[in-house]
Amino acid sequence: MAVPKRKMSRSNTRHRRSQWKAAVPMLVTCERCHEPKQQHVACPSCGVYNKRQVLAV
């Protein structure tokens, strides 16, 4: 297993971590009810996914 030879300084650690950002979820409009929903997820308001009713809402 790889082990670091030297301790990483605070500035290097923080500089590396500064690139970690939370991504905004991509929203699309539902084809049936035209409400915003997440991609590849069943619509929370009407329960449709891929033009099929998958959730009883």
N, CA, C and O atoms as a CHARMM CRD file, in Angstrom:
* protein
*
  228
    1    1 MET  N      0.83500  -1.18400   0.00000 PROA 1      0.00000
    2    1 MET  CA     0.00000   0.00000   0.00000 PROA 1      0.00000
    3    1 MET  C      0.87100   1.23600   0.00000 PROA 1      0.00000
    4    1 MET  O      1.86200   1.29500   0.72700 PROA 1      0.00000
    5    2 ALA  N      0.51600   2.22800  -0.80900 PROA 2      0.00000
    6    2 ALA  CA     1.32000   3.43800  -0.91000 PROA 2      0.00000
    7    2 ALA  C      1.13000   4.31000   0.33200 PROA 2      0.00000
    8    2 ALA  O      0.00800   4.53800   0.78600 PROA 2      0.00000
    9    3 VAL  N      2.24600   4.78900   0.86600 PROA 3      0.00000
   10    3 VAL  CA     2.22000   5.65100   2.04100 PROA 3      0.00000
   11    3 VAL  C      3.01800   6.89900   1.71400 PROA 3      0.00000
   12    3 VAL  O      4.11800   6.79100   1.17000 PROA 3      0.00000
   13    4 PRO  N      2.49500   8.09900   2.03100 PROA 4      0.00000
   14    4 PRO  CA     3.24400   9.31500   1.74900 PROA 4      0.00000
   15    4 PRO  C      4.55100   9.36500   2.54600 PROA 4      0.00000
   16    4 PRO  O      4.59900   8.97900   3.71400 PROA 4      0.00000
   17    5 LYS  N      5.60100   9.84500   1.89300 PROA 5      0.00000
   18    5 LYS  CA     6.89700   9.90700   2.54800 PROA 5      0.00000
   19    5 LYS  C      6.99800  11.12500   3.46000 PROA 5      0.00000
   20    5 LYS  O      7.65300  11.06600   4.50000 PROA 5      0.00000
   21    6 ARG  N      6.36100  12.21800   3.08200 PROA 6      0.00000
   22    6 ARG  CA     6.41400  13.45500   3.86800 PROA 6      0.00000
   23    6 ARG  C      5.00600  13.97100   4.13700 PROA 6      0.00000
   24    6 ARG  O      4.07300  13.70300   3.37900 PROA 6      0.00000
   25    7 LYS  N      4.87300  14.71600   5.23300 PROA 7      0.00000
   26    7 LYS  CA     3.58700  15.31900   5.58400 PROA 7      0.00000
   27    7 LYS  C      3.23900  16.41800   4.58200 PROA 7      0.00000
   28    7 LYS  O      4.08900  17.23500   4.22600 PROA 7      0.00000
   29    8 MET  N      1.99700  16.43000   4.13500 PROA 8      0.00000
   30    8 MET  CA     1.55400  17.47500   3.19300 PROA 8      0.00000
   31    8 MET  C      1.21000  18.73400   3.99400 PROA 8      0.00000
   32    8 MET  O      0.47900  18.67100   4.98200 PROA 8      0.00000
   33    9 SER  N      1.74200  19.86700   3.55700 PROA 9      0.00000
   34    9 SER  CA     1.53100  21.11000   4.30200 PROA 9      0.00000
   35    9 SER  C      0.06800  21.55100   4.22800 PROA 9      0.00000
   36    9 SER  O     -0.69000  21.11500   3.36100 PROA 9      0.00000
   37   10 ARG  N     -0.30400  22.42700   5.16300 PROA 10     0.00000
   38   10 ARG  CA    -1.67900  22.92100   5.20200 PROA 10     0.00000
   39   10 ARG  C     -2.04800  23.65800   3.92900 PROA 10     0.00000
   40   10 ARG  O     -3.15700  23.50500   3.41600 PROA 10     0.00000
   41   11 SER  N     -1.11500  24.46500   3.41300 PROA 11     0.00000
   42   11 SER  CA    -1.44600  25.25000   2.21800 PROA 11     0.00000
   43   11 SER  C     -1.63400  24.34200   1.00500 PROA 11     0.00000
   44   11 SER  O     -2.51700  24.58600   0.18300 PROA 11     0.00000
   45   12 ASN  N     -0.80900  23.29500   0.88600 PROA 12     0.00000
   46   12 ASN  CA    -0.98400  22.36500  -0.22900 PROA 12     0.00000
   47   12 ASN  C     -2.29100  21.59400  -0.09600 PROA 12     0.00000
   48   12 ASN  O     -2.99600  21.39000  -1.08400 PROA 12     0.00000
   49   13 THR  N     -2.61600  21.16500   1.11800 PROA 13     0.00000
   50   13 THR  CA    -3.86300  20.42700   1.33600 PROA 13     0.00000
   51   13 THR  C     -5.06200  21.29700   0.99200 PROA 13     0.00000
   52   13 THR  O     -5.97800  20.85600   0.29600 PROA 13     0.00000
   53   14 ARG  N     -5.05500  22.53100   1.48000 PROA 14     0.00000
   54   14 ARG  CA    -6.18000  23.43000   1.22400 PROA 14     0.00000
   55   14 ARG  C     -6.25600  23.83500  -0.24300 PROA 14     0.00000
   56   14 ARG  O     -7.34600  24.02400  -0.78200 PROA 14     0.00000
   57   15 HSD  N     -5.12300  23.96500  -0.87800 PROA 15     0.00000
   58   15 HSD  CA    -5.10700  24.30200  -2.30400 PROA 15     0.00000
   59   15 HSD  C     -5.71600  23.17600  -3.12600 PROA 15     0.00000
   60   15 HSD  O     -6.44700  23.42900  -4.08300 PROA 15     0.00000
   61   16 ARG  N     -5.42000  21.93600  -2.75800 PROA 16     0.00000
   62   16 ARG  CA    -5.98100  20.78200  -3.45900 PROA 16     0.00000
   63   16 ARG  C     -7.48300  20.68500  -3.19700 PROA 16     0.00000
   64   16 ARG  O     -8.26300  20.41700  -4.11000 PROA 16     0.00000
   65   17 ARG  N     -7.88000  20.90500  -1.94500 PROA 17     0.00000
   66   17 ARG  CA    -9.29200  20.78800  -1.58200 PROA 17     0.00000
   67   17 ARG  C    -10.13800  21.94100  -2.11000 PROA 17     0.00000
   68   17 ARG  O    -11.36300  21.83000  -2.15800 PROA 17     0.00000
   69   18 SER  N     -9.51800  23.02700  -2.50100 PROA 18     0.00000
   70   18 SER  CA   -10.28500  24.17700  -2.97600 PROA 18     0.00000
   71   18 SER  C    -10.99600  23.89200  -4.28300 PROA 18     0.00000
   72   18 SER  O    -11.92400  24.61300  -4.64900 PROA 18     0.00000
   73   19 GLN  N    -10.57400  22.84500  -5.00100 PROA 19     0.00000
   74   19 GLN  CA   -11.20700  22.50500  -6.26300 PROA 19     0.00000
   75   19 GLN  C    -12.44300  21.62000  -6.08100 PROA 19     0.00000
   76   19 GLN  O    -13.16500  21.36600  -7.04500 PROA 19     0.00000
   77   20 TRP  N    -12.69400  21.14700  -4.85400 PROA 20     0.00000
   78   20 TRP  CA   -13.86800  20.31000  -4.59000 PROA 20     0.00000
   79   20 TRP  C    -15.07000  21.21200  -4.45700 PROA 20     0.00000
   80   20 TRP  O    -15.14000  22.01800  -3.53000 PROA 20     0.00000
   81   21 LYS  N    -16.00800  21.09200  -5.35900 PROA 21     0.00000
   82   21 LYS  CA   -17.19600  21.93200  -5.32200 PROA 21     0.00000
   83   21 LYS  C    -18.43100  21.05000  -5.43700 PROA 21     0.00000
   84   21 LYS  O    -18.40000  20.00200  -6.08200 PROA 21     0.00000
   85   22 ALA  N    -19.49700  21.47700  -4.81700 PROA 22     0.00000
   86   22 ALA  CA   -20.76500  20.76300  -4.95900 PROA 22     0.00000
   87   22 ALA  C    -21.36800  21.14300  -6.30100 PROA 22     0.00000
   88   22 ALA  O    -21.46900  22.32400  -6.63100 PROA 22     0.00000
   89   23 ALA  N    -21.77000  20.14100  -7.07400 PROA 23     0.00000
   90   23 ALA  CA   -22.35300  20.40700  -8.39000 PROA 23     0.00000
   91   23 ALA  C    -23.85000  20.65400  -8.25000 PROA 23     0.00000
   92   23 ALA  O    -24.53200  19.98200  -7.47600 PROA 23     0.00000
   93   24 VAL  N    -24.34500  21.61300  -9.00100 PROA 24     0.00000
   94   24 VAL  CA   -25.76700  21.90700  -9.00900 PROA 24     0.00000
   95   24 VAL  C    -26.48400  20.79600  -9.77400 PROA 24     0.00000
   96   24 VAL  O    -26.06400  20.45600 -10.88000 PROA 24     0.00000
   97   25 PRO  N    -27.55300  20.22000  -9.21800 PROA 25     0.00000
   98   25 PRO  CA   -28.23600  19.14600  -9.93900 PROA 25     0.00000
   99   25 PRO  C    -28.86900  19.67000 -11.22300 PROA 25     0.00000
  100   25 PRO  O    -29.44400  20.75700 -11.25800 PROA 25     0.00000
  101   26 MET  N    -28.74600  18.86200 -12.28100 PROA 26     0.00000
  102   26 MET  CA   -29.28400  19.24600 -13.57500 PROA 26     0.00000
  103   26 MET  C    -30.79100  19.01500 -13.57200 PROA 26     0.00000
  104   26 MET  O    -31.24700  17.90000 -13.31600 PROA 26     0.00000
  105   27 LEU  N    -31.56600  20.05700 -13.85500 PROA 27     0.00000
  106   27 LEU  CA   -33.01600  19.94800 -13.86300 PROA 27     0.00000
  107   27 LEU  C    -33.54400  20.05600 -15.28800 PROA 27     0.00000
  108   27 LEU  O    -33.06400  20.86400 -16.08200 PROA 27     0.00000
  109   28 VAL  N    -34.54000  19.23200 -15.59800 PROA 28     0.00000
  110   28 VAL  CA   -35.22100  19.27400 -16.88600 PROA 28     0.00000
  111   28 VAL  C    -36.71900  19.35300 -16.60300 PROA 28     0.00000
  112   28 VAL  O    -37.15700  19.09300 -15.48200 PROA 28     0.00000
  113   29 THR  N    -37.50000  19.71100 -17.61400 PROA 29     0.00000
  114   29 THR  CA   -38.93700  19.77300 -17.41900 PROA 29     0.00000
  115   29 THR  C    -39.54800  18.40900 -17.72400 PROA 29     0.00000
  116   29 THR  O    -39.13500  17.72200 -18.65800 PROA 29     0.00000
  117   30 CYS  N    -40.52000  18.03700 -16.93400 PROA 30     0.00000
  118   30 CYS  CA   -41.23000  16.78600 -17.13600 PROA 30     0.00000
  119   30 CYS  C    -42.07700  16.90800 -18.40200 PROA 30     0.00000
  120   30 CYS  O    -42.71100  17.93600 -18.64000 PROA 30     0.00000
  121   31 GLU  N    -42.08000  15.84500 -19.21000 PROA 31     0.00000
  122   31 GLU  CA   -42.83300  15.88900 -20.47600 PROA 31     0.00000
  123   31 GLU  C    -44.33500  15.90800 -20.24100 PROA 31     0.00000
  124   31 GLU  O    -45.09200  16.42900 -21.06000 PROA 31     0.00000
  125   32 ARG  N    -44.76200  15.33800 -19.12000 PROA 32     0.00000
  126   32 ARG  CA   -46.20000  15.21600 -18.87700 PROA 32     0.00000
  127   32 ARG  C    -46.77400  16.41400 -18.12100 PROA 32     0.00000
  128   32 ARG  O    -47.75400  17.01500 -18.56000 PROA 32     0.00000
  129   33 CYS  N    -46.15900  16.76400 -16.97300 PROA 33     0.00000
  130   33 CYS  CA   -46.72400  17.83800 -16.14500 PROA 33     0.00000
  131   33 CYS  C    -45.94800  19.14500 -16.24100 PROA 33     0.00000
  132   33 CYS  O    -46.37600  20.15100 -15.67500 PROA 33     0.00000
  133   34 HSD  N    -44.81800  19.15500 -16.94400 PROA 34     0.00000
  134   34 HSD  CA   -43.98900  20.34300 -17.18100 PROA 34     0.00000
  135   34 HSD  C    -43.43700  20.95600 -15.88900 PROA 34     0.00000
  136   34 HSD  O    -43.18800  22.15900 -15.82200 PROA 34     0.00000
  137   35 GLU  N    -43.25000  20.11900 -14.86800 PROA 35     0.00000
  138   35 GLU  CA   -42.61500  20.55500 -13.62900 PROA 35     0.00000
  139   35 GLU  C    -41.12100  20.24600 -13.71800 PROA 35     0.00000
  140   35 GLU  O    -40.73700  19.29600 -14.40100 PROA 35     0.00000
  141   36 PRO  N    -40.26900  21.02100 -13.04700 PROA 36     0.00000
  142   36 PRO  CA   -38.83700  20.69800 -13.06600 PROA 36     0.00000
  143   36 PRO  C    -38.56700  19.41900 -12.28000 PROA 36     0.00000
  144   36 PRO  O    -39.11500  19.20900 -11.19700 PROA 36     0.00000
  145   37 LYS  N    -37.70100  18.55900 -12.85400 PROA 37     0.00000
  146   37 LYS  CA   -37.32600  17.30700 -12.19900 PROA 37     0.00000
  147   37 LYS  C    -35.88300  16.99400 -12.53300 PROA 37     0.00000
  148   37 LYS  O    -35.31300  17.55200 -13.47100 PROA 37     0.00000
  149   38 GLN  N    -35.29100  16.08700 -11.75000 PROA 38     0.00000
  150   38 GLN  CA   -33.92400  15.66500 -12.00200 PROA 38     0.00000
  151   38 GLN  C    -33.88800  14.69600 -13.16900 PROA 38     0.00000
  152   38 GLN  O    -34.83000  13.93300 -13.38000 PROA 38     0.00000
  153   39 GLN  N    -32.78800  14.72700 -13.93300 PROA 39     0.00000
  154   39 GLN  CA   -32.65400  13.80800 -15.05200 PROA 39     0.00000
  155   39 GLN  C    -32.54700  12.37500 -14.55800 PROA 39     0.00000
  156   39 GLN  O    -31.97800  12.12500 -13.49500 PROA 39     0.00000
  157   40 HSD  N    -33.09300  11.42800 -15.32400 PROA 40     0.00000
  158   40 HSD  CA   -33.00900   9.99400 -15.05600 PROA 40     0.00000
  159   40 HSD  C    -33.63700   9.60600 -13.71900 PROA 40     0.00000
  160   40 HSD  O    -33.23800   8.61600 -13.10600 PROA 40     0.00000
  161   41 VAL  N    -34.61600  10.38500 -13.27200 PROA 41     0.00000
  162   41 VAL  CA   -35.32000  10.11900 -12.02000 PROA 41     0.00000
  163   41 VAL  C    -36.80300  10.28900 -12.29800 PROA 41     0.00000
  164   41 VAL  O    -37.19000  11.15300 -13.08600 PROA 41     0.00000
  165   42 ALA  N    -37.64200   9.47400 -11.65900 PROA 42     0.00000
  166   42 ALA  CA   -39.08900   9.59600 -11.83300 PROA 42     0.00000
  167   42 ALA  C    -39.54500  10.95800 -11.32400 PROA 42     0.00000
  168   42 ALA  O    -39.01700  11.46400 -10.33400 PROA 42     0.00000
  169   43 CYS  N    -40.52100  11.54500 -11.99700 PROA 43     0.00000
  170   43 CYS  CA   -41.03000  12.86900 -11.63200 PROA 43     0.00000
  171   43 CYS  C    -41.71100  12.78100 -10.26900 PROA 43     0.00000
  172   43 CYS  O    -42.59300  11.94300 -10.08300 PROA 43     0.00000
  173   44 PRO  N    -41.32400  13.62800  -9.31000 PROA 44     0.00000
  174   44 PRO  CA   -41.93900  13.54800  -7.98100 PROA 44     0.00000
  175   44 PRO  C    -43.37600  14.04800  -7.95000 PROA 44     0.00000
  176   44 PRO  O    -44.12500  13.69400  -7.03900 PROA 44     0.00000
  177   45 SER  N    -43.78400  14.87000  -8.92900 PROA 45     0.00000
  178   45 SER  CA   -45.14100  15.41600  -8.88900 PROA 45     0.00000
  179   45 SER  C    -46.15600  14.52300  -9.60500 PROA 45     0.00000
  180   45 SER  O    -47.30100  14.44300  -9.16100 PROA 45     0.00000
  181   46 CYS  N    -45.77600  13.84300 -10.70700 PROA 46     0.00000
  182   46 CYS  CA   -46.74400  13.00400 -11.42100 PROA 46     0.00000
  183   46 CYS  C    -46.35500  11.52400 -11.43700 PROA 46     0.00000
  184   46 CYS  O    -47.19600  10.68900 -11.77000 PROA 46     0.00000
  185   47 GLY  N    -45.12500  11.16800 -11.09300 PROA 47     0.00000
  186   47 GLY  CA   -44.72500   9.77300 -10.99000 PROA 47     0.00000
  187   47 GLY  C    -44.41900   9.09100 -12.30400 PROA 47     0.00000
  188   47 GLY  O    -44.48000   7.86400 -12.38000 PROA 47     0.00000
  189   48 VAL  N    -44.08800   9.85200 -13.35600 PROA 48     0.00000
  190   48 VAL  CA   -43.81400   9.27700 -14.67000 PROA 48     0.00000
  191   48 VAL  C    -42.30900   9.23400 -14.90100 PROA 48     0.00000
  192   48 VAL  O    -41.58900  10.17900 -14.57800 PROA 48     0.00000
  193   49 TYR  N    -41.84400   8.11500 -15.47000 PROA 49     0.00000
  194   49 TYR  CA   -40.44700   8.00100 -15.88600 PROA 49     0.00000
  195   49 TYR  C    -40.42400   7.29400 -17.23400 PROA 49     0.00000
  196   49 TYR  O    -41.01300   6.22400 -17.39000 PROA 49     0.00000
  197   50 ASN  N    -39.75700   7.87900 -18.18500 PROA 50     0.00000
  198   50 ASN  CA   -39.61500   7.30800 -19.52500 PROA 50     0.00000
  199   50 ASN  C    -40.98400   7.01300 -20.14900 PROA 50     0.00000
  200   50 ASN  O    -41.21000   5.95200 -20.73100 PROA 50     0.00000
  201   51 LYS  N    -41.88400   7.98400 -20.01000 PROA 51     0.00000
  202   51 LYS  CA   -43.25300   7.93100 -20.56700 PROA 51     0.00000
  203   51 LYS  C    -44.08100   6.77800 -20.00500 PROA 51     0.00000
  204   51 LYS  O    -45.02500   6.32700 -20.65200 PROA 51     0.00000
  205   52 ARG  N    -43.73500   6.28900 -18.79200 PROA 52     0.00000
  206   52 ARG  CA   -44.50600   5.23900 -18.12800 PROA 52     0.00000
  207   52 ARG  C    -44.78900   5.66100 -16.70600 PROA 52     0.00000
  208   52 ARG  O    -43.95300   6.30100 -16.06800 PROA 52     0.00000
  209   53 GLN  N    -45.95600   5.31100 -16.20000 PROA 53     0.00000
  210   53 GLN  CA   -46.32500   5.59500 -14.81000 PROA 53     0.00000
  211   53 GLN  C    -45.62900   4.57500 -13.92600 PROA 53     0.00000
  212   53 GLN  O    -45.92200   3.38200 -14.00300 PROA 53     0.00000
  213   54 VAL  N    -44.71000   5.03500 -13.08700 PROA 54     0.00000
  214   54 VAL  CA   -43.95100   4.12000 -12.23100 PROA 54     0.00000
  215   54 VAL  C    -44.22800   4.35500 -10.74600 PROA 54     0.00000
  216   54 VAL  O    -43.96900   3.47400  -9.92600 PROA 54     0.00000
  217   55 LEU  N    -44.75000   5.53100 -10.38900 PROA 55     0.00000
  218   55 LEU  CA   -45.06400   5.83100  -8.98700 PROA 55     0.00000
  219   55 LEU  C    -46.53800   6.21300  -8.87300 PROA 55     0.00000
  220   55 LEU  O    -47.06100   6.94800  -9.71100 PROA 55     0.00000
  221   56 ALA  N    -47.19400   5.71700  -7.85200 PROA 56     0.00000
  222   56 ALA  CA   -48.57500   6.13500  -7.60000 PROA 56     0.00000
  223   56 ALA  C    -48.53700   7.41400  -6.76600 PROA 56     0.00000
  224   56 ALA  O    -48.19300   7.39200  -5.58400 PROA 56     0.00000
  225   57 VAL  N    -48.89400   8.51700  -7.39900 PROA 57     0.00000
  226   57 VAL  CA   -48.85500   9.81100  -6.70500 PROA 57     0.00000
  227   57 VAL  C    -50.26100  10.33600  -6.53100 PROA 57     0.00000
  228   57 VAL  O    -50.45200  11.41400  -5.96900 PROA 57     0.00000
